Amino acid sequence: MIPTPKEAWALLNEYNKGEFHLKHGRIVGDVMRWYAEKLGYGEQADFWETVGILHDLDFEQYPEQHCIKSQEIMREHGIDESIIRAAASHGYGLTVDIQPEHEMEKVLYATDELTGLIGAAAIMRPSHSVNDLEVKSIKKKFKDKKFAAGCSREVIENGAKMLGWELEQLFDDTIQAMRASDAVE
């Protein structure tokens, strides 16, 4: 079964109760939908969004088994292996050996951590918004290893390399994608 974004959201809510994890799932889902449209995969936008919503399905309850337990949970729910693989691939090199191969998997890998960094930078702004956030601000925050220290710069850089993109392009596109998200305040 390939769940719709609405069905994915219901499943995420079954395993996550914290506002942070739920909001992150919505933001990453919206970012993935935006990238699907931008990169010419518009007919697969629901699929990309579903993967984004479900990517951290297990994190709240099973942080030590992140990207491992989610595979079990999704299989128990009869979810298609393509979604299971794609969602798990964002943990490549951290908790799983599932290397991102499809462009969608690489986008998820590159943007998951970056959405956290951008969100943290937006909160620090007087507006508390991504709407007036500029790439130069993210570049500065990216260099400051103490800022949003939980957001892996190495993963973001590796994701950009996998995609063949410059970091600045990844930053700019992800800011644009987050501006389009209803989940970002």
Secondary structure, DSSP 8 states (H G I E B T S, - for coil): ----HHHHHHHHHHH---HHHHHHHHHHHHHHHHHHHHTT-GGGHHHHHHHHHHTTTTTTT-GGGTTTHHHHHHHHTT--HHHHHHHHGGGBTTTB-----SHHHHHHHHHHHHHHHHHHHHHHSTT-SSTT--HHHHHHHHH-TTTTTTS-HHHHHHHHHHHT--HHHHHHHHHHHHHT-TT--
